[in-house]
Amino acid sequence: MTSSALMATYAPPEILFEKGEGAYLFTKDGDKYLDFISGIAVTAFGHNHPHLVAALKNQADKYWHTSNMFRIESAEKLAERLVVNTFADHVYFGNSGAEAVEAGLKMMRRNHFDQGDEKRTRIIGMKNSFHGRTIATVAAAGNPAHTKGFFDGDLGCDHVPFGDIDALRNMISDKTAGVILEPVQGEGGILPAPKGYLEAVRKLCDETGILMMLDEIQCGMGRTGKLFAYEWSSIEPDILASAKGLGGGFPIGACLATHKASACMVVGTHGSTFGGNPLATTVANAVLDLVLEDGLLDQVTERSNQLKSGLDEVAAKHPTILGATQGLGLMLGIKCLVPNTELLAKLRDARLLTGRAGTDILRLLPPLNLTETHIREALDILDSVCTEIES
Ligand SMILES: *Cc1c(COP(=O)(O)O)cnc(C)c1O
């Protein structure tokens, strides 16, 4: 029985994991599961990675927390490294994806306020998007299933279809502060932005003087084969939210921004007790060591190609169950012609952990350092589960 002392916001299956090792999770009874969901793109280097464990233990022996009342060396170092490797000039740390997004939403509004344009408070989000579960982030994403019953009105957010540049152009007004979007929509169904869309959004933002914010909480930190997914385009955002894989399993969120976009965030404008915590930023530095290791990002692309062509082969064998594969790098979705929850449960029974996305997508977010053996094993399980469903 799952514990009824937990609030009923989740409905996990009965399995209880006890330990993890690389791409595998083990139950108390010793049952071994291949983890192709990674805590939703969080354990980017699998479980119990020696470099990450060593970093955490080492910091645990020193000190855990001071708050931002004092300098935090590991946070300064992490911010510096993120700045060196991205478009950003400054970084703000929170403890989750939602907090990273929230910091960016506040920043977009405060920018215009500081420039004397107090009317510019509205944020344009994309339909079918996901930015977290706080009041502001559900408002920005605008999914009625997530906003219903939680607030009055739209909290200053408008929504347009993802990929529709004309709709965005028509929505921008003299009240708009900025636009937020995921370069690859995650929860919405593993949907990469159409080719040229990010460039077109950037151009519109520049022409109208509004800010462009990317939510790379799921698609960032090497997941697509670049450190951040915007690098597949020719643009740079003003603001970017990171989290999930950034901590490799330790909770952390980061809001990256240009100097211009973040100049408004002066002492007293924003903050967090835990943000930049030494344990979190030490582990994130260790994660960054692994992501930036020579060849890792190219390996993500290589494994992605292997996994995609394998998925296409399995789908071709089972055309009544599986459709096309979509996504970028190791953020992949397979269209399901049977209910995705049913397929997911059967795969789990066969010891392969996956996720779902959108209404009919099976979501795969394997560890970035997976091997060809893991891919073979996952494809074999998928193939035999499909055969079982057909019979
Ligand atoms: C998971 C996710 C979030 C929210 O992150 P939390 O850590 O759950 O607050 C926001 N945006 C995207 C794209 C995500 O995938």
The ligand as an ORCA input file, in Angstrom:
! r2SCAN-3c Opt
* xyz 0 1
  C       9.854     19.981    -14.806
  C       9.694     21.249    -15.535
  C       9.448     22.446    -14.861
  C       9.203     22.511    -13.378
  O      10.289     22.087    -12.612
  P      10.048     21.751    -11.060
  O      11.432     21.443    -10.564
  O       9.114     20.593    -11.007
  O       9.479     22.957    -10.432
  C       9.360     23.604    -15.611
  N       9.518     23.597    -16.935
  C       9.783     22.464    -17.622
  C       9.974     22.530    -19.099
  C       9.865     21.250    -16.955
  O      10.074     20.126    -17.635
*
